[in-house]
Amino acid sequence: MSFGVYIHVPFCKKACHYCDFHFSTAKERSSVLSAMVLELEQRARRQVDTQALSLYLGGGTPSLLAEDELALLFNAFHKSFNLAPHAEVTLEANPDDLTTERLQMWRRLGVNRLSVGIQSFNAVALKWMNRAHDASQAERAIPLIKDAGFSNYSIDLIYGVPVNTDGDWAVDLEKALQHQPPHLSAYALTVEQGTALAHFVNKGTVAPATEQRYEHQYEQLVVATKQVGMEQYEVSNFALPNRYAVHNTSYWQGIPYIGIGPSAHSFDGYVRRWNVANNGKYQKALRTSDLNYYEEEILTEANQYNEYVMTGLRTQWGIQEGAVVSRFSPGIVQHFQKSVEKLVQQKLLITDEGRLRIPEAHRFLSDGIAAALFKI
């Protein structure tokens, strides 16, 4: 069975104010990395087919790892799994970690795609986010990776930043798109509980962007990417034709994935599993056979249906009506058909050769439209 592998590297130089991903700023990393090697070995033993479609190193900040640390993970992966021919191997990289030497090292280790966390080219916005890099490093990032021979890369940006005006966002888009990137990911800034940003909002020292500003900056994004020939193949992801991210597309198309490392998630279509989001507990459990380092949930039929609807409708391919009819019970199919009829009448869904898609004009509301189809 086809699957992807995600390795969560739970280390960062500093905490971005908006980030709710699990990470640590600890300098001592060897014990956690050794535990991740053990998990790779353990998960591979349970796989009938060990050939992965893609490998993605995220975090955290995998680009801050030294060569011996990254090599430890890559060697363990290759001992445990096989990569499909021409498989996509992505590493998330921050601009402040980009040097000619590091870029060459990543290529030697087998990385063939970078996801570059620029987020903004605006010095004020970067400082407000508490990013580790500055505006000059953001400007140098793409020329550096091109000079190193990387032709497959993605730029990450964030919109809806309170200190960024619509004009600032337009400049961010212009600076990113002038490089003609094969891929761009752009995410709306969200206030996640437990983050510094949530604390500032709760204290009243930061006012989030209005819904109108979010929507307007989203529209700016859609127009700007279309002008350079990019396709919006998922709500937050844009690519030149046939340059979609293989790993992330697998998520949206329901292809199973294995998550390695503290807080990493796995999914096989029926069971969702997540590792403990604590470095100490994670490594202790992996070394102690009577302790579990993960929890799991077996999805009910209704949850499987909801998952299919939610992920599929975020993409340009939408969902197949026939797949719902053949895969799910009559009660769910009846609910689906009745709900679809209403949304089609409201022009929030369109039908196209047996597929249901959200029209471009309403894609900003994708999650809400998908939720209207959910079986509760």
N, C-alpha and C positions, 0 to 999 in steps of 0.2 A: 504494500500500500504506500502511495506517495506521501511524503511528509517533509516539513521543513524543521530546522533546528535553530532555536534562539538561545544565545548565551548572554545572560545578564551579568555585566561587570559592575558590581555595586560600589564603585568608588568615584569620588569627584574631588576637585580641588576646593570647591566652596559650594554653598547652597544657593541656587537661584531662588528668588523670592516666590515664584509661581509654582515651583516643581513639587509634585507629590509622589514622585517615583522613589523607590527605596535606594538609598546610597549611604556611604560613610565617607568621611574625610580622613580616616585613619591612614597613616603612612605604612603601617605593617599590613601587608596583603597576602603574604605567602600561605598562611594557614587556610584562608578562605579559598584561595585559588586551588590549593591541594584538595580541598573538599569538593570543589567543582569537578576536578579530575575524577574523583571517586564517583560522583553522580553520573558523569558521562559514561563511565564503564558500566555502572549499574543499569542505566537506562538502555544501553545497547544490548545488554544480555536479554532484555525482555522484548526486543524487536525481532520479528520474523524476517523482515526485510530491513537492512541497515543502510540502504542507499538514500541519501537525502537530496531533495530537489534544490535546497538553498541552505545557506548558513548565514546567520545575522548576529553580529556582536553589537549589543546595545547597552544601555545603562541608565544611570551612571555615565561614566566617561571612559570607554575602552581605549580611547586614543592616548590616555595618560600612562598606560602600562608600558613598562620597559620591554625590550626585545625578548629577554629571557622569560618574562611573565607571559607575554602573548604566545611565545613559542610553546610554553608548557600547555596552554589551552589548545592550540592548534594540533600539537603532537598527540594529545589525548583524544581529541576529536577524530583524527585520522586513524588512530589505533582502534577506535570504537565504531566508527561509521565510515561509509563510503560516500563520496560526492558523485552525483550524476555528471556525465560529460557536460562541459561548459556551464556548470552550475554557478549561480550567482553567490558571491561571497562578499557580504557588506560589513563595513566597520563604521560605526558612528564616530565622527571626529569633530573636535572643537577647534576653531581657528587658532587659538593660542598654542595648540599642540602641533601645528603644522610646520615642519621643517623639511628640507630636502632629504635629510638623512632618515627621518622617520617615515616619510612617504616611500622611499626606496625600500626600507625595512618591511613595511606593510606589503608591498608588492612581492618581496621575496617570500613572505609567509603565505602568500596565496590570495590576498585580498584583491578583488577586481572591481569593487564598487565602494564608493564613500558616500556617507550621508553627513553633510557638513552643517553643523548647528550654528549657523550665522545668527538667526533670529531677527537681527536688525543691523543696518549699517549706521544707525543714528547713535552718536555718542551718549546723548542724554537718555535715550531708551535703554541702551545697554547698561548704563550705570543704575538706572531705576530697577532693572531686572536683576541686578547683582550678578551679571555674567562675568566670567573669568577673563574674557577677551575684550579688547577695545575696538574702536571703529577702524583704526588703521590695520589691525589684524584681520578684521572682517573684509576689508577691501583687498588685502593681499591673498586671501584664502584660495579663491578659484584660480587665479593665474599660477599659484604654486602647484596646485594639484594637476593642472593641465601640463605644466612644464615637467612634472614627474611622470607623465605618461598615462594618467587616469582619464579615460574618455567617458567612463560610466560613473556618474555621480549625481547626487541630489542636493539641493539647497533647501534648508529649513528656514522658514520665516514665521513670525507671530504677528497677527493683527489684533486690533482692539486694545492696544496698549494705551492706557490713559494719557501718558505724556506725548504720544504720537498723534499729530493731527492727520487729517486725510491727505494733506500735502506731503507730510513726512512719509506716510505709507506709500504714496505714489513714487517717492524717491527710492524707497526700499525696493519696490518692484522694478523700477527702471534699472537700478544698479545690479539687481540679481539677473534680470532677463537680458541685459546687454552682453552677458557671457554666453548666451544661447545654451543654457544648461539642458541636458536631456530630460531632467526631472526636477520638479519643484513641489515641496510639501509646505502648505501654509495652514496654520491652525489658529483658531480664535482663542484668545487668552481667556482662560476660565479660572474662577476663584475656587480652589480646592481646599476643603477643610483641613486644618492642620498645617497649612503653609504659612510662611511669613506674610504673603499677600492677603490671606484670609484674616490674619491678625490685624493688618493695617485697615482693611475694610471694616472689620468689626469695631475698631477704635474710632473710625470716622476720619482717619488721616489720608485715606485713599478712596476716591469715588470711582467705581468701575465705569468703563465706557457704556454709553447708552445702547439699547437694542438697535436704535436707528443708526448709530455709528458703526456697530458691528456689521449690520446689513449693508451699509454703504461701502465699507471697506471690502467686504466680501464681493460686492459687485465690481469694485475697482479691480480686484484680483482676477475675476472671471474675464473681464474685458481685456486686461493687459496680457494675460496668458493666451487668450484666443488670437490676439493680434500677432503673436510670434509663432502661431501654428501649433500650440500645445493643446492636448485634449484633456478635458476634466474627466478622468476615468474613474475617480472617486471623489466624494465631496471635498476633501482637503488635499487631493493629490492630482498633479498635472504633469503630463509627459508629452514629449514629441512622439509621433506615431511609432508604435511597437517598442517604446522605451519604458514600458511600465515596470515598476518594481516587482520582481518575481516573488520575493518573500512575502511582501505585504498583500499582493494580489491573492496569494494562497489563503491568507486569513479570510478575506472577503468572499472567496469562493468555496469556503468550507473544507479546504484541504487540511488534514491534521498537522499539528506542530508539537514539538517537544521543547519545553523550556528548561534550561539549566541555570542554576545559581539561585541565591536568595531572592525571594519574591517572584521568581519566574513562573509563568503560567503555561500549561499544556492543555491541548484539547484534541480529542479524536473523533468528534462528531457526536459522541454520546456521553462522554465523561469529561468534565472540566476539573483540572487539578492545579493547585497553586502551592508553591513552596513558601515556607515561613519567611517573613520579611524581617529577619534578624540574623546578622552574620554569625554571632556566637552560637545561637540555638541551631542554626543550619549546619555549621561544621561539627558541632558536638553530636547531633543526631546522625549524621552520615558516618561517624566513627563508632556509633553505639547501636548495635543491631536492634535493641528493644525500644528505640525512640524513632518516631516518625518525623521526617522533616517536611511533610506536606499534608494538605487536606485535599479532599476531592468531593465532587458532587455529581451524581448520576442525573442527567437531565431528563425531566419528564417529556412526554411527547409534545406537550404544549410549549415547553421551553425550547425544544429542538426546532419547532416551527417558528417561534418568535426569533430565535437566533438566525435562522435562514432568511426570514423576512428583513430583519434589521440590517444584516451585513450585505445582503444582495441589493437592497434598494439604495444603498449608499453609492453604488457603482453605476457606470454607464450601461452595463449589461442588464441590470435589473434582475428580476426573478422569473423563473419559468412556471407558468400556470400548470403545465403538465406534471412538473416535478412535485408540486404541492399535492395534486390529485393522486399521483401514484405512491407517494411516500407517506402520507398522513391519513388518519382515520376519517370516516365519513362526517363525523361531527365537526372536526377541524376544517375539512374541505368546505362544508356548508357555511361555516362562519367566515371563512376566507372569501368565498364567492360573494356573499352578501355584503361584506365590508368593501370589497373591491368595487362592486357596482356603485356604491355611494361615492367613493373617491373618484371614480372615472366620471361620474356625473358632475362632480365638483371641479373637474379638470385638474385634479391633483395627481392623478395617475393616467398614463396612456398605455394602450395595448399595441403591440407591434409583433406580429407573427408569433403569437403564443407567449410573448414576454411582456411583463409589466415593468414600466420604468417611470420614474418621477421626471416630469418635464424640466428642462433647464431653468425655467423661470421660477420654479418652486424648490430647487435643489437645496437652497439654504435651509429649508424646513424639513429636510429629509427624515430626521429622527422622529419628529412629531407625526409625519405622515405614516411612517412605518409603524409607529406605536398605535395608530388607529386601526391597524390590521391585527394587532396582538390578540392572542387568546389568553385571557386572564383566568 
